Amino acid sequence: MTEYATADVLVLGSGIAGCAAALAAAREGQRVLVATKAERPADASTDWAQGGIATTRDSPESLKRDILTAGDGEADPDAVDALVEDAAAAVEDVLVDTLDVSFDGDGDGFDYAQEAAHSEPRILHVDAATGRHLLRPFLRHLDDHDHVRMLEDTAALDLITDEGRVTGALLDRDPETGERAATGAPVFAGSTVLATGGIGDLYRRSTNPGGSTGDGLAMAALAGADVEDAEYVQFHPTAYDDEDPFLVSEAVRGEGAVLRNADGERFMPDYHEDAELAPRDVVARAVAAERDATGEVRLDVSPLDFAGEFPGLAETCEDRGVDWEAGIPVAPCEHFLCGGVAVDTEGRTSLDALYAVGECARTGVHGANRLASTSLLEGLVWGLRAGEAAAGDGWTPDPGDPPELRDRDPDLPAGFADEKFRRLRRVMDEHVGLHRSGDDLRRAQGVLRRLKGEVDSYVRTRTSRDLYELRNAAVVGLLVSRAAAENPESAGCHHRTDDAAPEGTPDAGH
């Protein structure tokens, strides 16, 4: 194994946020190394994104109002301003001019879709599989870029720090040889950008790809970075009701699909004046309440030409044996972390030379509840901003003695990490899910502290990806449960049952 590797900018993650950061830094002439756990392309969350990417069209103020309203009073207006000010230019520069993404049209221009909590149609999309049509050409473009090097199937194990400055990361694969590194392969960089995605693996049912263990958030927190709004975990209201769910895009309701309970009753008008197009947190809690009361909720797609307008979703239903003509069984499902590593409008964290973008970052845009189809836009805008800022740091790392992890004890029994993960998910589902209470959160923290202690004792003497992922998941579980316990007031997707109207009653959801 080589002693260490270097880069001007190290990007951890390969979704739209990581790709945008890499592109921006490379445009400044920086040597960029992108290390990602994903094996392209379907392991990155961006590839799973369905609905589309929100735009400002002719009214940035309208988009700002909708984001602030959906965020339930917790979004940062300055961050939202930064998003809407850059939105049109970022989409045109990267997605249209550079990547030549073929967004759906209506004959006269783009076919803008309507989604929940948006006051007008403004969503650029490709069928209901927008993410893959953005990410795959983005990855190909970076493959051909002289200043970018991609490492797939490579996990970051820990950040390297020196007196409050992040100087790189330890990877589980040697960047030069491609071999597994038993004690970690150090990469020293002038700047490091976290773009590691979400936390779906902390819950039994999630719309995230496997491996979404909150790595960037955990590593940053362990290194001392500030974390904010971790309690705001968004649950999507319409995921297929199964142990192996798939997302049924918000856009389907935007085109006229309605939610019905097991009695065939359309119930959303009783919960919110915008009915199926209410904010996600409202719809998710209403769906949960109706499932509890009647046994089932189905998404009735008969008001639209489902197969014609959403052929990809219709094909998925058919492949999974779902008779969509009879309505698609749906239930809330973990979807998106609105908080994360606290950053400014350039993606800077509280640690020198460390940036965070995408779902692992808390930009302040989403507040307590993310507006539909803003995640791709936020990742693009903050990725570009952070990549340019990271390129301007102008610092050459002095590696010194490369750190080494310990790998001296025998491998753990097969299934060890899986069993611990099942325990973690059970705790998160039961106590830190769609509804929380003080008692539940205290129980969760007790279990999670014990679990993290157990895992730490193994991590000290063993180096393996699954152990570090388990450690990261336990750290993030504690961050989420602690933030939820410290916030006694319900807001958006943080719903305290000890601060709420009785469940199942109209208008109790918001």
Buried (B, 14 or more C-beta within 10 A) or exposed (E): BEEBBBBBBBBBBBBBBBBBBBBBBBBBEBBBBBBBBBEBBEBBBBBBBBBBBBBBBEBBEBBBBBBBBBBBEBBBBEBBBBBBBBBBEBBEBBBBEEBEBEBBEEEEEBBBBBBBBBBEEBBBBBBBBBBBBBBBBBBEBBEEBEBBBBBBBBBBBBBBBBEEBBBBBBBBBBBEEEEBBBBBBBBBBBBBBBBBBBBBBBBBBBBBBEBBBBBBBBBBBBBBBEBBBBBBBBBBBBBBBBEEBBBBBBBBBBBBBBBBBBEEEEBBEEBBEBBBBBBBBBBBBBBBBBBEBBEBBBBBBEEBEBBEBBEBBBEBBEEEEBEBEEBBBBBBBBBBBBBBBBBBBBBBBBBBBBBBBBBBBBBBBBBBBBBBBBBBBBBBBBBBBBBBBBBBBEBEBEBEEBBBBEBEEEEBEEEBBEEBBEBBBEBBBEBBBBBBBBEBBEBBBEBBBEBBEBBEEBBEEBBBBBBBBBBBBBBBBBBBBBBBBEBEEBBBBBBBBEBBEEBBEBEBBB
